[in-house]
Amino acid sequence: MRDAHTPARWTRDHLDRLVEDPATTAGEIGPATPPRVLPEHDIWDSWPVQEEDGSITVVQGAELWMALSAPATGHPEERHDRARIRLFARTADQWRDLGNVFEDGTSLGSREWSGSAIHRPDGTVSVFYTAAGVRGEARPTFHQRVVEARPRLSTVDGVVRLERNVEHRVVLRPDGETYLPANDVDGGPGRIKAFRDPSWFRDPADGREYLLVAASVPWHDRFMGAVAVATSADWTLLPPLVCADGVNHEIERPHIVVHQSRYYLFFCTTRQAFHPAGSAPT
């Protein structure tokens, strides 16, 4: 990556080329539901604990993964108001719950939204996550910033554990100019500005670390979605990698995969986030 670059534009012309057919559309999930990893909880937005080379961290023969979890009660969208990050161990035939990553009341928001996790050579794990809302607030707000915690990974009596008493440090906020502040008091899915979903990436070309973040940039009198990028030189924000050019205001979970010398940027969005709403598929 370069420190200065021209953002790619995701335009209406690109959307007009979309063809919804079996070759490009995931099939519907049938009525036979898979068993729940946690019977009383919803689990979503999973990501692996990775080594710095991008491979999945394996401890005692099991892959380590993180995901958001919340009690499976009420309307499904309300789970975002109670989300916590959990640690899981995955083997070929099962998932094992290893509990919440952080102690109650220690993360910097009223709930924890998606991120990424990197197992460092010193045995710690850099957990980058979105602190949503403010700790102790009376009702959920949508203030978002990127936080890093670095618990130590260990095994105790054969059980994988992450250190509990660790510092949580804000490492990235919107600059208020290129990237709009994500500080809505009221809102909901598809209706709030974004500064969330930090994804760690090491560029094999220069060895530097980057964070990709789902962000919002100015567009006329409104906002549109973008993929922000920051370099590890004090996590300095750079120009966006992608702007949705007025067609979409919520580009989520961005991440890069390098394959055969090409850089593939993945992200997701929903039908309700397009301009106009419903003009392209989830």
C-alpha positions as CSV (number, residue, x, y, z in Angstrom):
1,M,0.0,0.0,0.0
2,R,1.0,3.6,-0.5
3,D,0.5,6.4,2.1
4,A,-1.1,8.5,-0.6
5,H,-3.6,7.0,-3.0
6,T,-6.8,7.9,-4.9
7,P,-9.9,6.2,-3.5
8,A,-11.6,3.6,-5.8
9,R,-15.1,4.5,-6.6
10,W,-18.0,2.1,-6.3
11,T,-20.7,3.6,-8.6
12,R,-24.2,3.1,-9.9
13,D,-22.6,1.8,-13.1
14,H,-21.1,-1.1,-11.1
15,L,-24.4,-1.8,-9.5
16,D,-26.2,-1.9,-12.9
17,R,-24.0,-4.7,-13.9
18,L,-25.1,-7.0,-11.1
19,V,-27.0,-10.1,-12.2
20,E,-28.9,-12.0,-9.5
21,D,-28.8,-15.6,-10.6
22,P,-27.8,-18.9,-9.0
23,A,-24.2,-18.4,-10.0
24,T,-23.8,-15.2,-8.1
25,T,-26.4,-15.5,-5.3
26,A,-26.1,-17.6,-2.2
27,G,-29.0,-20.0,-1.7
28,E,-31.5,-19.5,1.1
29,I,-31.0,-21.3,4.4
30,G,-33.6,-24.0,4.7
31,P,-35.8,-24.8,7.6
32,A,-33.4,-27.3,9.1
33,T,-31.3,-25.1,11.4
34,P,-27.9,-26.1,12.6
35,P,-27.5,-26.7,16.4
36,R,-26.6,-23.6,18.4
37,V,-23.1,-23.3,19.8
38,L,-24.7,-21.6,22.8
39,P,-28.3,-22.6,23.3
40,E,-29.5,-19.3,24.7
41,H,-27.4,-17.0,22.6
42,D,-27.1,-15.7,19.0
43,I,-23.6,-15.9,17.5
44,W,-22.6,-13.7,14.5
45,D,-19.8,-11.8,12.8
46,S,-17.1,-14.3,13.5
47,W,-13.3,-13.8,12.8
48,P,-10.3,-16.0,13.4
49,V,-7.4,-15.2,15.8
50,Q,-4.6,-14.9,13.3
51,E,-0.8,-15.2,13.3
52,E,1.0,-12.2,11.9
53,D,1.5,-14.2,8.6
54,G,-2.3,-14.4,8.3
55,S,-2.7,-18.1,9.3
56,I,-5.2,-19.1,11.9
57,T,-3.8,-19.5,15.4
58,V,-4.0,-23.1,16.6
59,V,-3.6,-24.1,20.2
60,Q,-3.8,-27.8,21.4
61,G,-5.1,-28.8,18.0
62,A,-8.0,-26.3,17.9
63,E,-8.3,-23.1,15.9
64,L,-9.1,-20.0,17.9
65,W,-12.0,-17.8,16.8
66,M,-13.9,-14.8,18.1
67,A,-17.5,-13.7,17.4
68,L,-20.2,-11.4,18.7
69,S,-22.7,-12.9,21.0
70,A,-25.9,-11.8,22.7
71,P,-28.9,-13.4,24.5
72,A,-31.3,-14.7,21.9
73,T,-34.3,-12.7,23.2
74,G,-36.5,-10.0,21.6
75,H,-36.1,-8.7,18.0
76,P,-33.0,-10.0,16.2
77,E,-31.7,-6.4,15.6
78,E,-31.7,-5.7,19.3
79,R,-28.8,-8.1,19.7
80,H,-26.5,-5.3,18.6
81,D,-27.5,-3.4,21.8
82,R,-26.1,-6.3,24.0
83,A,-23.2,-7.6,21.9
84,R,-20.1,-9.0,23.6
85,I,-17.0,-10.6,22.1
86,R,-16.6,-14.3,22.9
87,L,-13.7,-16.7,22.3
88,F,-14.2,-20.1,20.7
89,A,-12.1,-23.1,19.9
90,R,-12.9,-25.0,16.7
91,T,-11.9,-28.5,15.8
92,A,-13.1,-30.5,12.8
93,D,-16.4,-31.6,14.4
94,Q,-17.3,-29.0,17.0
95,W,-17.1,-25.5,18.5
96,R,-16.2,-25.1,22.2
97,D,-17.2,-21.9,24.0
98,L,-14.3,-20.3,26.0
99,G,-16.4,-17.4,27.4
100,N,-16.4,-13.6,27.0
101,V,-13.0,-12.2,25.9
102,F,-13.3,-9.3,28.4
103,E,-14.4,-9.0,32.0
104,D,-17.8,-7.3,32.5
105,G,-17.5,-3.5,32.5
106,T,-13.9,-3.3,31.3
107,S,-14.4,-2.6,27.6
108,L,-14.8,1.1,26.7
109,G,-18.3,1.0,25.3
110,S,-21.7,-0.1,26.5
111,R,-21.3,-3.0,24.1
112,E,-18.6,-4.5,21.9
113,W,-18.8,-4.7,18.1
114,S,-16.7,-6.5,15.5
115,G,-13.0,-6.4,15.0
116,S,-10.0,-8.6,14.5
117,A,-7.4,-10.4,16.6
118,I,-3.6,-11.0,16.0
119,H,-1.5,-13.4,18.0
120,R,1.8,-11.6,18.6
121,P,5.3,-13.2,18.9
122,D,5.4,-12.1,22.6
123,G,2.4,-14.3,23.4
124,T,-0.1,-11.5,23.6
125,V,-3.2,-11.1,21.3
126,S,-3.9,-7.7,19.8
127,V,-7.7,-7.5,20.0
128,F,-8.9,-4.6,17.9
129,Y,-12.6,-4.0,18.4
130,T,-15.3,-1.4,18.1
131,A,-16.3,0.3,21.3
132,A,-20.0,1.2,20.7
133,G,-21.7,3.6,23.0
134,V,-20.3,4.7,26.3
135,R,-19.8,2.5,29.3
136,G,-22.6,3.0,31.8
137,E,-24.9,5.0,29.5
138,A,-28.6,4.7,30.4
139,R,-29.6,3.7,26.9
140,P,-27.6,2.6,23.9
141,T,-26.1,5.3,21.7
142,F,-24.0,4.8,18.6
143,H,-20.7,6.5,19.4
144,Q,-18.0,4.4,17.8
145,R,-14.2,4.3,18.0
146,V,-11.5,1.6,17.5
147,V,-9.9,0.2,20.6
148,E,-7.0,-2.2,21.2
149,A,-6.5,-4.5,24.2
150,R,-3.6,-6.9,24.4
151,P,-4.3,-9.9,26.7
152,R,-1.8,-12.7,27.1
153,L,-2.8,-16.0,25.6
154,S,-2.1,-19.1,27.8
155,T,-3.3,-22.5,28.7
156,V,-4.2,-23.5,32.3
157,D,-4.9,-27.1,33.0
158,G,-5.4,-27.7,29.3
159,V,-7.9,-24.8,29.0
160,V,-7.1,-21.9,26.7
161,R,-7.4,-18.6,28.5
162,L,-6.9,-14.9,27.7
163,E,-5.6,-12.6,30.4
164,R,-8.5,-10.6,32.0
165,N,-6.9,-7.6,33.6
166,V,-5.7,-5.6,30.6
167,E,-5.7,-2.0,29.4
168,H,-8.2,-0.9,26.7
169,R,-6.8,1.9,24.6
170,V,-8.5,4.0,21.9
171,V,-6.2,3.8,18.9
172,L,-8.3,5.3,16.1
173,R,-11.1,7.9,15.9
174,P,-12.6,9.7,12.8
175,D,-10.8,12.9,12.0
176,G,-14.0,14.8,11.5
177,E,-13.0,16.0,8.0
178,T,-12.3,13.1,5.6
179,Y,-14.1,10.7,7.9
180,L,-17.3,11.9,9.7
181,P,-17.6,11.5,13.4
182,A,-19.7,8.3,14.2
183,N,-21.5,9.8,17.2
184,D,-25.2,9.3,16.6
185,V,-27.3,9.4,19.7
186,D,-30.3,7.7,18.0
187,G,-30.5,5.4,15.1
188,G,-30.4,1.8,14.0
189,P,-29.1,-0.6,11.3
190,G,-28.6,1.3,8.0
191,R,-29.3,4.7,9.6
192,I,-26.1,5.6,11.4
193,K,-22.7,6.8,10.5
194,A,-19.9,4.3,10.8
195,F,-16.4,4.0,12.3
196,R,-16.2,0.3,13.1
197,D,-15.1,-3.2,12.2
198,P,-11.3,-2.7,12.4
199,S,-9.5,-5.4,10.4
200,W,-5.8,-5.8,10.8
201,F,-3.6,-6.4,7.7
202,R,0.1,-6.8,7.1
203,D,1.2,-5.8,3.6
204,P,3.5,-8.5,2.3
205,A,5.1,-6.0,0.0
206,D,6.5,-3.8,2.7
207,G,5.8,-5.6,6.0
208,R,3.8,-2.6,7.4
209,E,0.7,-3.0,9.5
210,Y,-2.6,-1.4,8.5
211,L,-6.1,-1.2,9.9
212,L,-9.1,-1.2,7.6
213,V,-12.3,0.4,9.1
214,A,-15.9,0.7,7.9
215,A,-16.3,4.5,7.8
216,S,-18.6,7.4,6.6
217,V,-17.5,10.3,4.4
218,P,-19.3,13.5,3.4
219,W,-21.7,13.3,0.4
220,H,-23.7,16.4,-0.4
221,D,-25.8,17.1,2.7
222,R,-25.6,13.5,3.8
223,F,-23.0,10.8,4.1
224,M,-21.9,7.7,2.2
225,G,-20.0,4.6,3.1
226,A,-16.3,4.1,2.7
227,V,-13.4,1.8,3.7
228,A,-10.9,3.8,5.7
229,V,-7.3,2.8,6.1
230,A,-4.8,3.7,8.8
231,T,-1.1,2.9,8.9
232,S,0.7,1.7,12.1
233,A,2.8,4.8,12.3
234,D,0.8,5.8,15.3
235,W,-2.3,4.5,13.5
236,T,-2.4,7.5,11.1
237,L,-5.5,7.8,8.9
238,L,-5.0,7.8,5.2
239,P,-7.4,8.6,2.3
240,P,-10.2,6.0,1.9
241,L,-9.5,2.8,-0.1
242,V,-13.1,2.8,-1.5
243,C,-16.0,5.3,-1.5
244,A,-19.5,4.2,-2.4
245,D,-20.0,7.3,-4.5
246,G,-23.5,8.1,-3.3
247,V,-24.9,4.6,-3.9
248,N,-24.5,3.1,-0.4
249,H,-23.9,4.4,3.1
250,E,-22.9,1.3,5.0
251,I,-19.8,-0.8,3.9
252,E,-19.1,-3.2,6.7
253,R,-16.5,-5.8,7.8
254,P,-13.8,-4.8,5.2
255,H,-10.8,-7.1,4.9
256,I,-8.0,-7.8,2.4
257,V,-6.7,-11.1,1.2
258,V,-3.5,-11.3,-0.9
259,H,-3.5,-14.1,-3.4
260,Q,-1.1,-14.6,-6.3
261,S,0.2,-11.1,-6.1
262,R,-3.3,-9.6,-6.2
263,Y,-5.0,-7.7,-3.3
264,Y,-8.7,-8.6,-2.9
265,L,-10.8,-6.3,-0.8
266,F,-13.9,-7.9,0.7
267,F,-16.8,-6.1,2.4
268,C,-20.5,-6.6,3.0
269,T,-23.6,-4.4,2.9
270,T,-27.4,-4.8,3.0
271,R,-30.3,-3.9,0.7
272,Q,-31.5,-1.2,3.1
273,A,-28.2,0.7,2.9
274,F,-28.4,1.5,-0.8
275,H,-29.5,4.8,-2.4
276,P,-32.3,4.4,-3.0
277,A,-33.1,1.7,-0.5
278,G,-33.6,-1.7,-2.1
279,S,-31.9,-0.7,-5.4
280,A,-29.3,-3.5,-5.0
281,P,-29.2,-6.8,-3.1
282,T,-27.7,-7.7,0.3
